[in-house]
C-alpha cells in the first residue's frame, strides 16, 4: 500500500486545525476535490478550542446553514464521515476544554494532544493523511505540522489554503459556489462566491518517522518525547555499561540485552575503549579472548558460562562456524539499539563490519571517550 497514490488509499483523512474560522474545512475540501490530482477524503477531523468547536458545529454541521453538507450536495461529492465525534477539543491539565492557548502549560498540553492524534491516525497503514494548517493559532499550526514531520509517511501531505481577494477572511465565505451567491466582504462590499478562487499550497516537510523508536510509533507519546527521539541522531553518542548489573544505557535510554549479547557488547566496547583494533571473530584467538571475557562477566552460579563453553565446542578451529555464532548476536544487539533509539540514532552504536570477504573485522563506531564502563567491584 505504501507505493499506492494517496488518492487510492481506502481510508483518506483530512485533518485540519481551526480556531474561529471553520471555513478552512470547506475551503480545503473544495480545493482537494477540484485540484489537478483530485483527492476526496473519506473522513474529516478537526483540532480546535472550545469556541472553535462550537463554531464548527453551528456553521458546518447544523441543518442551517450546514455548509459542510451543502458543499457535498453542490458538487455531488460522496458521503464523508464528519460529525461531532470528529471534532477534537484541546484540553488543559484538568481535562477541561481550552478556550484559548495562552500559557506555557496550555501550549504543552496542546502539543501533546496534537502529537498523539497525528500518531494514532498515521498508525493505520491503510490510511493517507492530508493535514491543513490554515486555521487556528500559529502555535497550533506549528505543532500540527511538526507532528506530521515526526510521524508522516510517504502518502501523507501538508498544505495551507489560499483564498483570493476579497473573499479571504470573510466570515460569510465558505467555498466557491457553482451558482450565484452574494455575500458581504471587507469594506461592506458585495461579491459573488462564484468568482472566488481557492488553491492549496503544498508544504514540503522532512519525514522523521523512520528515525523514531518503534515504541513511540505504536504507543502514546508526548511531543517532547518524540522531538527528543528525533534529535538524538544529532547528539554525540554516550554508551554506559554497568558490568555488575549487566545494564546498558545509550543516550540515557535502557538497551535490553541478554547475557550473551551483553558480553559481546562489553567485549567490543572494552576493546574500543582501550584502543585495540576491530576484531576478526572468525579466528580461534578472538574466540578465546571472548570466552575469557565471558568468564569475567557472567554469573558463575547461573550456569551461563558453562552453556557458552558448550556452544563453542567444535567451533574453535572452524572460521565459518565461529562467524555463524557471532552474527546472530550482532543482529540482536543492533536491533536492541534500534528498538530503543530509532533507526537513525541507533546507527551511531551499531556493530559494523569492515574489510572484504575472508577478512571481515567487527567493532563499534565510537570514540573511546564516548564509552563509560563500570567494572565489577
N, C-alpha and C positions, 0 to 999 in steps of 0.2 A: 504493500500500500504506500510505502514511502516514495516510490518512484511515480506515483499517480499525480495528475494535476490536482491542484487544490479543489477545483470545481467538481472533481469526480469522487471525492470522499463522501461516504454515505451520511456522515454527520458533519455539518458545516455550521460553525458557531460564530456569530458576530458578538463581540464583547466591546462595549463602549463605556466610557466614563462620562457621566453627565453631572451638571450642577443645576443651575436654574434654567437651562435651555435644553429641554428634552428633544427639540428639533434635530439635534445631532443624530438621533437614531434614524428618523425617516430620511434625512438628507443623505446619510451614509448608505442606507439600504437602497435608496433610489440610484445613487452613483454606482453601487456594486452591480445592480441589475442592468444598468444601461451602459456600463463600460465596455471597452473593446473585448475583454475576456469576462463575459457575464458570470457573476458568482452570486448565487442566491442562497442565503443561509437557511438551514432547517430550524434554527432556534436563535433567539436573541437574549443576551444577558446584559444587565446594566450594573454598574458600580456607582453609588451615589450617596448623598447625605439624606437625612430625614425629609427635608423640604424638597430636595431634588426628586426623591421617590414619590412624594405626593403630587408634584407637578407632572411627573411622567405618567402616573395613574390617571390624572384628570385630563391631560392633553392627548395621551396616546391610547389608553385602554378604556376610556369611557365610551358610552354609546354616542355621546355628542360632546365635543366634536369627533372623538375617536379617530385621530389622524393615522394611527397605525393600520387599522383595518381598512380605512378609506384609501390609503396608498395601495394596499393589496388589491382592492377592487378596481381602482382606477387603471391599474396596469396589469390586471389579470395575473397576478403573481400567485404561486402556490401557497398553501397554508404554511405558516411559520409559527412555531411554538414560542409564545411570548405572553406571559401572564404575571401576576403579582409575585409568584414564587421565583421569577427570573430577575427580579429587582433585588440586588444585594446592597443592603443599607449598612454603611460603615458604623461601627460601634466603639464606645470607649472602654476603658478598663473594667467598668462595672456592667458592661453588656448593654448599656443604653444607647439608642440611636444618636449619632452625631448630627448636630445642626450645621456645624462647620468644622473645618480643620485649622485650628489656630495655635494650639500649644504643642510643645515638643512631644508630650505623651500622645496627643491625638495623632500627630504625624507618624509616630512609631506604630501605633495600633492600626492606622490606615495602611501603612506599608506592609505589615504582617498579613492583614486580611486580603489585600490585593494580591500579594505574592502567593498565598495559599490558594486563592481562587484560580489564578493562572496555572499553578502547578497541577491542580486537580483536573482542569479542563484539558491540559496538554498530556495528561496521563493516558488518555484514550487514543490508542493508535489508529482507530477508525475515524478520527475527527481531524478536521482542518480548522484552524482558529484565525479569524480576522479581528484585529484589535484596532479600535479607533480611539485616539487620544484628543479628539477635537473639543470635548466639553470638560466641564468641571474645573476645579482649581488647577493651577500649573503643577502643584506638588502631586496631585492625584494622577495627572497625565504622565508625570515623570516616573512615579512608582509603577504605573501600569506598563509603560514602555520598557523600563528596566527589568521588570518581572518577565516580560516576553523575551528579552535578551537572555535572561538566565535559563528559561525553560522552553523557548521556542524551537520548533523543528523545521525542516526544510519546507513543509507545506504551509507554515504559518506566516501571516503578513501583518504589517503595522502601517497605519495610514492616518492622515489628517484630512478633513473635508474642507473644500474651498467653495464658497458661495459668492456669486457675482453681486456687485452693487446694483440697485440699492437694497437688495434683499438680505444681505448679511446683517446679522444681529437684530433682525426684526422678529418680534415675538409672534407675529401673525404668519410668518412664512415657515412651512414645513417641508415642502418639496415642490418642484415644478409640476403643475397640474396639466393634464392633457386637454383641458378646456379653460375657458376664461374664468379667472378667479381674481378679483380685485381686492387688494389689501392696502392698508396704510403702512408706509415705511417711514424712514427717518425724515425729519423736517415736515411731517404731516402731509407728505406727498402720497399719491396713489400710484400703484404699479400692478401689472398683470403677472401673476405667477407663471403663466405660460412662457414668459420671456426670461425666466431665471436660468442661470447656468450653474450646475453643481458638478464639481470634479473631485476626485480623490488624489491626494498627493501621497504616493508610496514613500515610506520612510525606511531606508535600509537600516538594518541593525545587526550587530555581531551576535552570533549564536554561541552561547557558552554552555549549553546543556550537557554536551558530552564530557565537559570537564568537571561536572559535579559528581559527587559520590552517589551511588545508586540509592542509598538510604534517603537522600534529600529529594530524589526524583519521585519516590514512591510513598513517602510518608510526610506528615505535617511538618512544615518548615517555616521558620521566621525569616524575614527579609535580611536581617543582619547575618544569619547563619549562611544563607545562600550566597550573599555577597562575599563573605569571608572565605567560603569554599572556592568561589571563582577566582579570588585574588591570591590564593595560596601559591599557585604556579609561578607568581611573580616575586615571591619572597625567597630569601636564602633558605635552603633546607636545613633541618636540625633533627638528627636521629639520636634518640636516647634509649640505651639498653640497660636494664637492671638484671644482672645475672642471677642474683639470689631469688628475686621474684619472677624471673623469666618474663619480664614485661618489656614491651616495645612502645615507644611514643615517636611519632613523626609529625612535625608541625603541631605538637601538643595533642594529637589525636591518637587514641589507642589502636594499635595494629594487632589483631588477634592471630596468633601463630601457635601451632602445636609444638611439642618438644623438639622434634627433629628439625622443623622449619626454623625454630628459634636458634638452634645450634648452628645451622648453615649460615644464617644471617649474622650471628655473633662471630663466627669464624671469618667471614668475608669482611665484616666491619673492623675486626681487630687487625686484620692484615692491612686494610686501608689506613687505619689509624697509625700503625707503626711503619708505614711507608713501604710495605712489601708489595711486589707486583701482583697483577692479576694471576689467578691460579688456573692451571690446566687440570681439571678434576677427573680426567680420564687416566691419570697416572697413579701408580702404586704410592709414590711419595706423597701426593696430595691426599689420597685415601687414608694413609697412616696419620698424616697431620690432622685430618678431620676427626678420626677416631680418638686421637689424643685430646683434641679439644672437647669432644663429647664426654670423655671420661671426667673432665673438669666441671662440665656444665650440668650434666644430667644427674638426677637424684639417684644415688646408689641403691636406695631402698625400694625404688619403684620398678626395677627390672628393665628400665628403658634402655640402659646401655647394653645389657645382655642381648636384648632384641635387636639392637642396632648392629652389634657384632655378628650376630647370626645372618643378618641381611647382607653382610659383606663377605660371607663365606663363599668361596669360589669366584669372587669378582676381582680380587686384588690385582691379578695379573691380566685382566681382560678389560682393555680400554673401552670397548663398546658397552660392556655390562656396567662399568662404573659411570659412564655418561648417561646410560639409561636409568641409573639410580638417582643421579642428581637433577636431571632435567625436570621431573615432576615436582621436586622440592622447590626449584627455581620458579616454576609456574605458579605454585601455590603461594609462595612469598610475594611475588609480583601482584597476584590477584588480591591478596590481603591489603596491600598498599592502595590498589585501585579502588577496592570496596570502601576503604576508609577515607580516602582523599579525593577521589575522582581521577579520571584518566590523565589529565594534563599534569596535575600536581604530583601524581604518583610516578611519573616518568623520571623525576629527579632522584628517586630512590631505587628504581627498578634494577635488578641484577642484569647486566648487559654482557654480551659476548663480543670479543674482538678476535681477529685472526681468521684465517680461512679453514677449510676442511682439514682435519687431521692436526690442526694446531690451535684449536679454539681455547681461549682463556676467558675466565669469568671474574667479574668484580663489581663493586658498587661505584656509581658515578658521583662520588662525594669527595670533597676535600677532607683531610684529616680533622680540621678544626670544626667540621660540621657534625662530628661523631662524638658522643659522650657515652662512655661505658662505665657503669658502676659495677665493679667486680665483687665476687662473693667475699665476705669478710670472715 
